[in-house]
Amino acid sequence: MAASLVAASLAPGALSFAERLLVPFPWLGFLPHSQREQFAAEIVEVARACAAISSFERLFVVLAEWRSTAEAVASGYTPDDQLDWLDESEAVDDPRASE
């Protein structure tokens, strides 16, 4: 993990650090640009904090959380702020009632 972060940070080229992270973490491609930037900042911050206390469990938790987010987006998850909400609730029939 550390080697991947260092390699991405030192890779030549004009791409941002967040875009270079697509090589070791290709699942980042499912996330919008703003979330890739957020991931890049958070993963570096958490890696530094973990290194300071010589305990890296939290880093792997953060990585797993971001990967789960990418999997959800790839599966069609839509954030709440992008959904159309009803002004008033509507009753619907229980789909199990027709069985």
C-alpha positions in Angstrom: 0.0 0.0 0.0 2.7 2.4 1.0 4.7 1.6 -2.2 1.6 2.3 -4.3 1.1 5.7 -2.7 4.7 6.6 -3.1 4.9 5.4 -6.7 1.7 7.4 -7.5 3.1 10.5 -5.9 6.4 10.3 -7.7 5.1 9.2 -11.1 6.1 11.6 -13.9 3.6 13.4 -16.0 1.0 16.2 -15.7 -1.8 14.1 -14.1 -2.9 15.0 -10.6 -2.0 12.7 -7.7 -5.7 11.7 -7.6 -5.6 10.7 -11.3 -2.3 8.8 -10.8 -3.9 6.8 -8.0 -6.1 5.2 -10.7 -3.2 2.9 -11.5 -2.9 1.1 -8.1 -6.6 1.6 -7.4 -8.5 1.2 -10.7 -11.9 1.1 -9.0 -11.5 4.9 -8.3 -12.6 5.3 -12.0 -16.1 4.6 -10.8 -16.1 7.7 -8.6 -16.6 11.2 -9.8 -13.6 13.5 -10.0 -14.4 15.4 -6.8 -14.6 12.1 -4.8 -11.3 10.9 -6.3 -9.7 14.1 -5.0 -11.3 13.6 -1.6 -10.0 10.0 -1.5 -6.5 11.2 -2.4 -6.4 13.8 0.4 -7.9 11.4 3.0 -5.7 8.4 2.2 -2.6 10.5 2.6 -3.8 12.1 5.8 -4.7 8.7 7.3 -1.5 7.1 6.1 0.6 9.8 7.8 -1.4 9.5 11.0 -1.1 5.7 11.0 2.7 6.0 10.3 3.0 8.3 13.3 1.6 5.7 15.7 3.0 2.6 13.8 -0.5 1.1 13.4 -2.1 0.8 10.0 -5.4 -0.9 10.6 -7.3 2.4 10.2 -5.7 2.9 6.8 -7.1 -0.4 5.6 -10.5 0.5 7.0 -10.5 3.8 5.1 -9.4 2.0 1.9 -12.1 -0.6 2.2 -14.8 2.1 2.8 -13.8 4.0 -0.3 -13.7 0.8 -2.3 -17.2 0.0 -1.1 -18.3 3.4 -2.2 -16.9 2.8 -5.6 -18.7 -0.6 -5.8 -22.0 1.0 -4.8 -21.6 3.7 -7.5 -20.7 1.0 -10.1 -23.8 -0.9 -9.1 -26.0 2.1 -9.7 -26.3 3.8 -6.3 -27.6 7.3 -6.5 -26.8 9.8 -3.8 -29.8 11.2 -1.9 -29.2 14.7 -3.2 -29.6 13.5 -6.7 -32.9 11.8 -6.2 -36.4 13.3 -6.8 -38.3 13.2 -3.6 -42.1 13.3 -3.2 -43.5 16.4 -1.5 -46.1 14.2 0.2 -45.9 10.5 1.0 -48.1 8.1 -1.0 -49.4 4.8 0.1 -48.5 1.9 -2.1 -49.7 -1.7 -2.2 -47.6 -4.3 -0.5 -46.0 -6.3 -3.4 -46.2 -9.4 -1.3 -50.0 -9.2 -1.1 -50.3 -10.3 -4.8 -48.5 -13.6 -4.1 
